Amino acid sequence: MNAEPADQIRLLDVQALDVRLQQLAHKRRSLPEHAEIESLTKDLTQLRDLLVAAQTEESDTAREQTKAEQDVDQVRQRAARDQQRLDSGAVSSPKDLENLQKEIVSLAKRQGDLEDIVLEVMERRESAQERAAELTERVGAVQGKIDDATARRVAAFEEIDGEAATVTKEREVVSGAVPAELLKLYDKLRQQQGGIGAAKLYARSCQGCRQELAITELNEIRKAASDTVVRCENCGRILVRTSESGL
């Protein structure tokens, strides 16, 4: 393949722009906000699970408290009725009186036990409420950090994408001046060689693979016409000759 020396050198400009686009793409993928948001999101998920558990416990203990209070109220009402019967004098049989008094004592003990249960449930419910309140605050704090990191990432995206758009337009202009066949070969090699399709021959070394060329290859390049498109025997990339090639 042949191409004017100026077109080959222009290919280095295209390569520089492609490298810049690669750098911008890597920068976009490697923003620290990605890892920050991922880590915070994991924390948020865990906190939300804990919050749901605390809220569920609070709800369960609320129902448990209501049931225990109803039990206390039922025993209290029954004891009140028995005490009323006792105080009214309606029960005259000594045996019935004895049984009624025993029942009142038993109900008093039962009421005391149930009230202890109510207090224990209330303590657990209060603990669950405090835990839920704490977790709600922590969820809000972590969500705020995620929102902040997301906003910073969006701003970084806009800056990077803006520069990438500018570089892409510049590449279109520069590559438009490169012969189609040469550009096609360059693009093919660039895909095969990790993004570098053309490299400068500098001080007898290929700047693509950083290998010094063998003397026999250098001699062949010296003999080649200036418009001959030469390739590196080590990596296969297009070698662009300049005054710094050491030929």
Steps between C-alpha positions, in 0.01 A plus 500: 500500500618849419406834654658841502736559796277788613200268507695244702603766750140617512416145604698563819267790572202269460670250731561768763133594489396134529729458799337802659156350439618175661631694798172683539303174477727344763463806720122477467503132599747556784343796678537454878131578533417160344657307788372753752141468381525119482632481858242745631220316320602176670498680836161648420355160410621353829367793699162480330480128580578578864244780497231270365585248771479770769172632363361147485605440859337828606179402321501152653561631851228761450250222432644298787462799732139556394420134565671508842317819598170344396579197717572728796177690441296179488650376827451841660134508396440148630669585829288814528182300447605246762587773746164663434321171574704460816428855616127476418441218746316303234712196574405358838630144485833472688629258236407736216652792687822309546513406133424856395775639721746244364405594146554871574846422640578281200382770257714759679805280452404435140456871440842569649663238278329638190601856589860381525462353151363832375801685643742251344331531162496880527876498565561282194276721291678814617835340420374409150371855449834647601681258271267584211551874560878457506497290182268746327751775573790289377311405182440869433866583558624227266243592237625858522856381437381297201317802361812712543727242335248455217491875439880510490505208258245666272711817498812296417311317224395830347857631504650182357226456238538862397872459442443166324253667262755771419777244440266286287420796275868584471573138407235512229671803349855361520411147390301645210830616350657152522465272193215253549708185451767617744236593758328163452826314565571718801155439651535124446840492669378724779224251587748212490778671692331638808414839359834582336501457123779738403818593683795726446835347413716681752874444551476169312224374734130443443307719742210258479670191645807684637729254324818601316492388141752248369772640276369306201154652542647846541694453177183400317321807634789722392469362148122539488354792309374787714141427404521131587292407804733289715404270786676395819618141470448451876142625546374559148403862560546770241837665552509871421841638410607845615825693536536336841490143370876457513525379144 
